[in-house]
Amino acid sequence: MLGTSTQNIPIKEITDIKEDTYYGWNRISFKFADKTYSFLYSGYGEFDYLKEHLMTEIMA
């Protein structure tokens, strides 16, 4: 099992945000500091939270 880590990512520095599907799973992904971050719908709420809050902030 991998350890957990936390990283603060300023919303203003996020680029290339998109929502799509990956092997039938809903996915939100974005780029920050030359890395791509992807979040798949898992049923624990993180996908819904990102979709509601992150995308709203970026589109504003």
OpenMM code with the backbone's topology and positions (N, CA, C; nanometers):
from openmm import Vec3, app, unit

residues = "MET LEU GLY THR SER THR GLN ASN ILE PRO ILE LYS GLU ILE THR ASP ILE LYS GLU ASP THR TYR TYR GLY TRP ASN ARG ILE SER PHE LYS PHE ALA ASP LYS THR TYR SER PHE LEU TYR SER GLY TYR GLY GLU PHE ASP TYR LEU LYS GLU HIS LEU MET THR GLU ILE MET ALA".split()
positions = [
    Vec3(0.0836, -0.1167, 0.0000),
    Vec3(0.0000, 0.0000, 0.0000),
    Vec3(0.0888, 0.1240, 0.0000),
    Vec3(0.0539, 0.2196, -0.0819),
    Vec3(0.1310, 0.3435, -0.0867),
    Vec3(0.0876, 0.4380, 0.0238),
    Vec3(0.1824, 0.5152, 0.0728),
    Vec3(0.1501, 0.6162, 0.1720),
    Vec3(0.0729, 0.7303, 0.1081),
    Vec3(0.0095, 0.8093, 0.1894),
    Vec3(-0.0658, 0.9224, 0.1374),
    Vec3(0.0183, 1.0485, 0.1452),
    Vec3(-0.0155, 1.1437, 0.0614),
    Vec3(0.0515, 1.2727, 0.0653),
    Vec3(-0.0504, 1.3804, 0.0316),
    Vec3(-0.0186, 1.5005, 0.0708),
    Vec3(-0.1055, 1.6142, 0.0448),
    Vec3(-0.0278, 1.7186, -0.0320),
    Vec3(-0.0918, 1.7774, -0.1309),
    Vec3(-0.0284, 1.8838, -0.2078),
    Vec3(-0.1306, 1.9948, -0.2290),
    Vec3(-0.0925, 2.1168, -0.1969),
    Vec3(-0.1793, 2.2311, -0.2226),
    Vec3(-0.1557, 2.2781, -0.3656),
    Vec3(-0.2632, 2.2857, -0.4422),
    Vec3(-0.2541, 2.3259, -0.5820),
    Vec3(-0.3376, 2.4513, -0.6011),
    Vec3(-0.2739, 2.5645, -0.6321),
    Vec3(-0.3502, 2.6873, -0.6556),
    Vec3(-0.4393, 2.6731, -0.7793),
    Vec3(-0.5665, 2.7049, -0.7649),
    Vec3(-0.6613, 2.6881, -0.8751),
    Vec3(-0.6174, 2.7672, -0.9979),
    Vec3(-0.5606, 2.8842, -0.9768),
    Vec3(-0.5191, 2.9696, -1.0892),
    Vec3(-0.4072, 2.9061, -1.1727),
    Vec3(-0.3391, 2.8055, -1.1192),
    Vec3(-0.2279, 2.7418, -1.1905),
    Vec3(-0.2663, 2.6096, -1.2558),
    Vec3(-0.3936, 2.5715, -1.2471),
    Vec3(-0.4419, 2.4489, -1.3102),
    Vec3(-0.4722, 2.4771, -1.4568),
    Vec3(-0.4295, 2.3871, -1.5443),
    Vec3(-0.4576, 2.4017, -1.6868),
    Vec3(-0.5161, 2.2716, -1.7415),
    Vec3(-0.5712, 2.2803, -1.8604),
    Vec3(-0.6200, 2.1641, -1.9361),
    Vec3(-0.7164, 2.0766, -1.8570),
    Vec3(-0.8111, 2.1384, -1.7883),
    Vec3(-0.9086, 2.0592, -1.7138),
    Vec3(-1.0092, 1.9994, -1.8115),
    Vec3(-1.0432, 1.8725, -1.7873),
    Vec3(-1.1429, 1.8083, -1.8726),
    Vec3(-1.2162, 1.7000, -1.7950),
    Vec3(-1.3362, 1.6734, -1.8429),
    Vec3(-1.4170, 1.5656, -1.7872),
    Vec3(-1.4469, 1.4689, -1.9004),
    Vec3(-1.4229, 1.3409, -1.8757),
    Vec3(-1.4483, 1.2394, -1.9777),
    Vec3(-1.4714, 1.1054, -1.9098),
    Vec3(-1.4660, 0.9982, -1.9857),
    Vec3(-1.4764, 0.8643, -1.9272),
    Vec3(-1.3494, 0.7858, -1.9584),
    Vec3(-1.3162, 0.6976, -1.8682),
    Vec3(-1.1980, 0.6134, -1.8811),
    Vec3(-1.2415, 0.4704, -1.8498),
    Vec3(-1.2456, 0.3872, -1.9514),
    Vec3(-1.2951, 0.2494, -1.9369),
    Vec3(-1.4311, 0.2451, -1.8677),
    Vec3(-1.5173, 0.3395, -1.9047),
    Vec3(-1.6518, 0.3438, -1.8510),
    Vec3(-1.6674, 0.4181, -1.7189),
    Vec3(-1.5578, 0.4659, -1.6613),
    Vec3(-1.5625, 0.5400, -1.5346),
    Vec3(-1.5541, 0.6893, -1.5633),
    Vec3(-1.6354, 0.7690, -1.4936),
    Vec3(-1.6253, 0.9140, -1.5058),
    Vec3(-1.4903, 0.9593, -1.4527),
    Vec3(-1.4303, 1.0560, -1.5239),
    Vec3(-1.2970, 1.1020, -1.4854),
    Vec3(-1.2879, 1.2530, -1.5016),
    Vec3(-1.2224, 1.3183, -1.4075),
    Vec3(-1.1832, 1.4581, -1.4188),
    Vec3(-1.0316, 1.4603, -1.4132),
    Vec3(-0.9710, 1.5315, -1.5058),
    Vec3(-0.8251, 1.5414, -1.5046),
    Vec3(-0.7832, 1.6849, -1.5332),
    Vec3(-0.6645, 1.7189, -1.4867),
    Vec3(-0.6086, 1.8516, -1.5110),
    Vec3(-0.4572, 1.8430, -1.5007),
    Vec3(-0.3910, 1.9498, -1.5467),
    Vec3(-0.2453, 1.9576, -1.5395),
    Vec3(-0.2044, 2.0669, -1.4422),
    Vec3(-0.0979, 2.0377, -1.3702),
    Vec3(-0.0371, 2.1337, -1.2788),
    Vec3(0.1109, 2.1014, -1.2679),
    Vec3(0.1946, 2.2000, -1.2894),
    Vec3(0.3402, 2.1845, -1.2764),
    Vec3(0.3914, 2.0649, -1.3563),
    Vec3(0.3511, 2.0578, -1.4824),
    Vec3(0.3965, 1.9529, -1.5748),
    Vec3(0.3565, 1.8108, -1.5340),
    Vec3(0.2563, 1.7986, -1.4488),
    Vec3(0.2036, 1.6673, -1.4114),
    Vec3(0.0542, 1.6656, -1.4412),
    Vec3(0.0036, 1.5477, -1.4767),
    Vec3(-0.1394, 1.5307, -1.4986),
    Vec3(-0.1997, 1.4592, -1.3792),
    Vec3(-0.3073, 1.5156, -1.3264),
    Vec3(-0.3792, 1.4579, -1.2135),
    Vec3(-0.5136, 1.4082, -1.2650),
    Vec3(-0.5487, 1.2837, -1.2352),
    Vec3(-0.6749, 1.2254, -1.2785),
    Vec3(-0.7490, 1.1686, -1.1585),
    Vec3(-0.8797, 1.1960, -1.1543),
    Vec3(-0.9651, 1.1475, -1.0462),
    Vec3(-1.0805, 1.0715, -1.1087),
    Vec3(-1.0930, 0.9457, -1.0731),
    Vec3(-1.2013, 0.8615, -1.1227),
    Vec3(-1.3138, 0.8572, -1.0203),
    Vec3(-1.4360, 0.8423, -1.0713),
    Vec3(-1.5498, 0.8267, -0.9815),
    Vec3(-1.5336, 0.6960, -0.9050),
    Vec3(-1.5339, 0.7046, -0.7718),
    Vec3(-1.5158, 0.5841, -0.6910),
    Vec3(-1.6336, 0.5583, -0.5971),
    Vec3(-1.7251, 0.6538, -0.5890),
    Vec3(-1.8366, 0.6389, -0.4971),
    Vec3(-1.8124, 0.7029, -0.3614),
    Vec3(-1.6918, 0.7568, -0.3396),
    Vec3(-1.6608, 0.8193, -0.2110),
    Vec3(-1.6801, 0.9709, -0.2121),
    Vec3(-1.7202, 1.0275, -0.3239),
    Vec3(-1.7554, 1.1684, -0.3282),
    Vec3(-1.6524, 1.2632, -0.3841),
    Vec3(-1.5296, 1.2181, -0.4040),
    Vec3(-1.4277, 1.3121, -0.4522),
    Vec3(-1.4557, 1.3599, -0.5945),
    Vec3(-1.5047, 1.2732, -0.6804),
    Vec3(-1.5365, 1.3123, -0.8177),
    Vec3(-1.6461, 1.4174, -0.8178),
    Vec3(-1.7535, 1.3934, -0.7430),
    Vec3(-1.8644, 1.4882, -0.7374),
    Vec3(-1.8195, 1.6222, -0.6787),
    Vec3(-1.7353, 1.6180, -0.5764),
    Vec3(-1.6847, 1.7410, -0.5156),
    Vec3(-1.6032, 1.8204, -0.6171),
    Vec3(-1.5119, 1.7538, -0.6863),
    Vec3(-1.4308, 1.8232, -0.7858),
    Vec3(-1.5160, 1.8793, -0.8986),
    Vec3(-1.6100, 1.8009, -0.9436),
    Vec3(-1.6954, 1.8468, -1.0529),
    Vec3(-1.7723, 1.9717, -1.0115),
    Vec3(-1.8259, 1.9711, -0.8916),
    Vec3(-1.9061, 2.0842, -0.8457),
    Vec3(-1.8211, 2.2063, -0.8119),
    Vec3(-1.7118, 2.1879, -0.7400),
    Vec3(-1.6343, 2.3009, -0.6896),
    Vec3(-1.5182, 2.3422, -0.7805),
    Vec3(-1.4395, 2.2497, -0.8216),
    Vec3(-1.3216, 2.2823, -0.9009),
    Vec3(-1.3596, 2.3389, -1.0369),
    Vec3(-1.4464, 2.2718, -1.1070),
    Vec3(-1.4834, 2.3176, -1.2399),
    Vec3(-1.5579, 2.4505, -1.2326),
    Vec3(-1.6376, 2.4731, -1.1290),
    Vec3(-1.7068, 2.5998, -1.1121),
    Vec3(-1.6077, 2.7134, -1.0926),
    Vec3(-1.5052, 2.6903, -1.0114),
    Vec3(-1.4028, 2.7914, -0.9871),
    Vec3(-1.3244, 2.8250, -1.1134),
    Vec3(-1.2875, 2.7240, -1.1877),
    Vec3(-1.2056, 2.7464, -1.3070),
    Vec3(-1.2852, 2.8151, -1.4163),
    Vec3(-1.4121, 2.7793, -1.4295),
    Vec3(-1.4948, 2.8381, -1.5340),
    Vec3(-1.5377, 2.9812, -1.5009),
    Vec3(-1.5233, 3.0231, -1.3748),
    Vec3(-1.5671, 3.1581, -1.3324),
    Vec3(-1.4768, 3.2663, -1.3871),
] * unit.nanometer
topology = app.Topology()
chain = topology.addChain("A")
for resn in residues:
    res = topology.addResidue(resn, chain)
    for name in ("N", "CA", "C"):
        topology.addAtom(name, app.Element.getBySymbol(name[0]), res)
